Amino acid sequence: MRRTLARWARAEWGPLYAAVRGPLRRRGPSALPLTAAAVGLTAFLHYAQNQPWGDPLVRNLGAVRADDPLWPALLRTPLSLFVPAPDLPVWGALAQILLVFGIAELCLGRWRTLAIAYAATLAGTLYARLGVTLGAHAPFGLPWTDAQVVDTGPSAAVVGLAVYVGWRYGAYATAGAVTLAMVAEVLLKENLAGKEHLAALTAVGLLCLLAALRHRDPDRPRPHRGPAGRPGRDPGTPPVRT
């Protein structure tokens, strides 16, 4: 039984572990500038929104509601990713960012990590507006009271990054478990956050599909060649399991 579990763990997380271990061994904590900045910014915004001088500033720059005008909401969405939800413990948000953003940054690079995190957050933000418009009785709708809920925090970005990294590095069971957990969240406690997580997963699923189609495109450039013309792996491509 132990050997079976060990083989499964190596197959599931081996490529991901190798992708994380290499940059950390070579560069140490300096390999995680985006993650460090995200953790520091989230901690600062948590402190600021609990101060008399900082609460209006954070609300004006990073608080998003479904009934806000569209363009101001879009301008606030990038910062809203790092504003922890006021009704949840901040250590949870910091732990999520440190773990998931850290792994994603090491595997995908900082800019792709940031782009996927923003896409997942934006999908949740736009869904909230659509859900309130549809109304509580629609299958994917939301009650009008959710239009006043302050919609901030890194959870949608974390969920999206976890699934994307899991898919890209062959950890399909892990990506599937995260997806099932989000579906169970909506079934057990139907709320704005849960449905936004599903919207984020839908957006990331489309990104995975586009990446898969691009990878299978016969018109793509030929693979990178190693020394003496031998085929080599593109440094940005994850290892392929055999």
Sequence and secondary structure as in RCSB ss.txt:
>XXXX:A:sequence
MRRTLARWARAEWGPLYAAVRGPLRRRGPSALPLTAAAVGLTAFLHYAQNQPWGDPLVRNLGAVRADDPLWPALL
RTPLSLFVPAPDLPVWGALAQILLVFGIAELCLGRWRTLAIAYAATLAGTLYARLGVTLGAHAPFGLPWTDAQVV
DTGPSAAVVGLAVYVGWRYGAYATAGAVTLAMVAEVLLKENLAGKEHLAALTAVGLLCLLAALRHRDPDRPRPHR
GPAGRPGRDPGTPPVRT
>XXXX:A:secstr
 HHHHHHHHHHHHHHHHHHHHHHHHHHGGGG HHHHHHHHHHHHHHHHHTSTTTHHHHHHHH   TTS HHHHHH
HHHHHTTS  TTS HHHHHHHIIIIIHHHHHHH HHHHHHHHHHHHHHHHHHHHHHHHH TTSTT   GGGGGS 
   SHHHHHHHHHHHHHHTT HHHHHHHHHHHHHHHHHS  HHHHHHHHHHHHHHHHHHHHHHHHH TTS    B
 GGG B   TTS     
